[in-house]
Amino acid sequence: MSKSVNKTVRLLLAAMGIFFCLCGILMAVTDEYYNVKTDYGAVGNGTTNDTTAFQNALNAAGATPGGKWVFVPAGTYLISTHLNIPAGVTLKGAVQIPGSGATSSSAQLLAIEYPGYPNQTAFITLNNDSSIQGIKISYPNQTSPTANPFTPVQYPWTINAVGTNASVLDCHLLNPYQGLRIYGDGWVTVKRLIGQPLKTGLLVAYQLDACRIEDVHFWPYWSLSDSVRTWMAQNATAFVFAHSNYQYASNCFAFGYKYAYHFIDNAGSTHGKFVGCGADGTGSVGVKVDKCDLNAGGLRFSNCEYVEFPTDSGDTNCEGVTIDGAASGNVNFTNCTWWGSTNRICTVNTGTQPGTVTFNRCNFRAWDRNGTSQYAITVLGGRAIVNGCYFITEGNCVSVAAAALGATVTANVGAASAEILNSAGTKCAVANNVP
């Protein structure tokens, strides 16, 4: 065979190979891609009921081998009931993350089901390996933010992640009563979630292994009205951790909630680390620890910043941190900062529990807001270490009660001897503090 014929055959075979490869790619894309508008008839005008179109698309994606993506073009879609995202399926919007305001490029879902019934089925349910990404969800029938007094309509959870390895990515929950609930065996991932949940932002109810929460920002995206802010500062919690093993959270933020981070008991407790997690305008307590796990080092906070501003100037319970009697594990704060307008930075009252509360290289500013000679840190019971910290504001710094099991207050700047009250005697070591 001549060289020219050889070359022609080779080119023909190469072209055929490219053709079949492109066909395979197109078939794979077709198999994996479902469009709620073009394939299933969703309208997206904000008034037509698109529930059936969405659920049919999700079901088809879940039933087809390789069919895993349901695409939502820009538009406003009325969902009259709720949606179930099957295992392995992703519901994906038109943009990477919906804007904080009304944007024509966003894929927005309107939730209206179960007003007044917060314990009913969630608006979105995530199963094993399923995901929601780039979706904005709002409640058009929520109480007007101009109502005074403001009392929000109670809706069920907006998203309920019940599956292993489920994920919530790049979403905006504008004005839900309850935002995201996580209850699964493990590995749930939350990244770049924003919004203004009115009662509870994010609840980790049950996670056995490595729940990862990153870049979650709860702020008044919906309303900055005085009535809404007052209600939230007296009733709302941004982050609740009930039972989570190896919890990881980073770069999270909450503005205007009664409690920013609340650790509670749910047939278990939480241990893990929190990096760069802050709060501003907290109405009562920035970090409230009712229960934590003694295993794996307890709770560890680093590079965090908390600002408290109670709505009631007479609120004597406003403080940065509260560690209560059931907190048996260690609670450690490293390179953290507190400021704002509080009566106390921290109260440690863990009784006879074995854990220790530690402040290392932290900064404290502005406490004793009511002028009642409050101490920045009060140790009523349990154990505490305050080491290498900077008390920026003049005033009473550390008080250790007689009932405390033990305390160490050393190498702090801005804490003169007269500003440290030791009622525990030899159980408390005070040394090398610089006024």
Secondary structure by P-SEA (a helix, b strand, c coil): ccaaaaaaaaaaaaaaaaaaaaaaaaaaaaaccccccccccccccccccaaaaaaaaaaaaaacccccbbbbcbbbbbbcccccccccccccccccccccccccccbbbbbbcccccccccccbbbcccccccbbbbbbccccccccccccccccccccccccccccccccccccccccbbbbcccbbbbcccccccccccccccccccbbbbccccccccccccaaaaaaaaabbbcbbbcccccccccccccccccccbbbbbcccbbbbbbccccccccccccbbbcbbbcccccbbbcbbbbbbbbccccccccccbbbcccccbbbbbcbbbbbccccccbbbccccccbbbbbcbbbbccccccccccccccccccbbbbcccccccccccbbbccccccccccccccccccccccccccccccccccc
